[in-house]
């Protein structure tokens, strides 16, 4: 009786390992990029009015109208 099976694939292990390494590298790179952006970029919102600003005033912030 003849067996009807697919032939065994030989390159699947290497492909799976390569994809896993690629995903791991991309996750690491995105985490590093997020960390660097957090350290470099200043927040766009002005400081709250009840707190003293750490830096100078913003040109974008609106002046209060009392």
C-alpha positions as CSV (number, residue, x, y, z in Angstrom):
1,X,0.0,0.0,0.0
2,X,1.4,3.4,-1.0
3,X,1.6,6.1,1.5
4,X,0.4,9.6,0.5
5,X,2.2,12.0,2.6
6,X,3.8,15.3,1.9
7,X,7.6,15.3,1.6
8,X,9.3,16.6,4.7
9,X,10.3,20.2,4.5
10,X,14.0,20.7,5.3
11,X,14.2,24.5,5.7
12,X,11.4,25.2,8.2
13,X,13.7,25.3,11.3
14,X,16.0,27.9,9.9
15,X,13.0,30.1,8.7
16,X,11.3,29.9,12.0
17,X,14.5,30.8,13.9
18,X,15.2,33.7,11.5
19,X,11.7,35.1,11.9
20,X,12.0,34.8,15.7
21,X,15.3,36.6,15.7
22,X,13.9,39.4,13.4
23,X,10.9,39.9,15.7
24,X,13.2,40.0,18.8
25,X,15.4,42.6,17.1
26,X,12.5,44.7,16.1
27,X,11.0,44.7,19.6
28,X,14.3,45.6,21.1
29,X,14.9,48.4,18.5
30,X,11.4,49.9,19.1
31,X,11.9,49.8,22.9
32,X,15.2,51.6,22.5
33,X,13.7,54.2,20.2
34,X,10.8,54.8,22.6
35,X,13.2,55.3,25.5
36,X,15.4,57.7,23.5
37,X,12.4,59.7,22.4
38,X,11.1,59.9,25.9
39,X,14.4,61.3,27.1
40,X,14.9,63.7,24.1
41,X,11.5,65.2,23.3
42,X,10.0,67.8,25.6
43,X,6.2,67.6,26.3
44,X,4.1,69.9,24.1
45,X,1.7,70.9,26.8
46,X,2.4,73.9,29.0
47,X,2.8,73.4,32.7
48,X,-0.3,73.4,34.9
49,X,-1.2,76.8,36.3
50,X,-1.0,75.7,39.9
51,X,2.6,74.6,39.5
52,X,5.7,76.6,38.9
53,X,7.2,76.0,35.5
54,X,10.6,74.3,35.4
55,X,11.5,76.2,32.2
56,X,10.5,79.4,30.5
57,X,7.1,80.2,29.2
58,X,5.9,78.7,25.9
59,X,5.1,80.8,22.9
60,X,2.2,78.5,22.0
61,X,0.4,78.8,25.4
62,X,-2.6,81.1,25.5
63,X,-2.6,84.0,28.0
64,X,-5.3,83.8,30.7
65,X,-8.1,86.3,30.3
66,X,-9.5,87.2,33.8
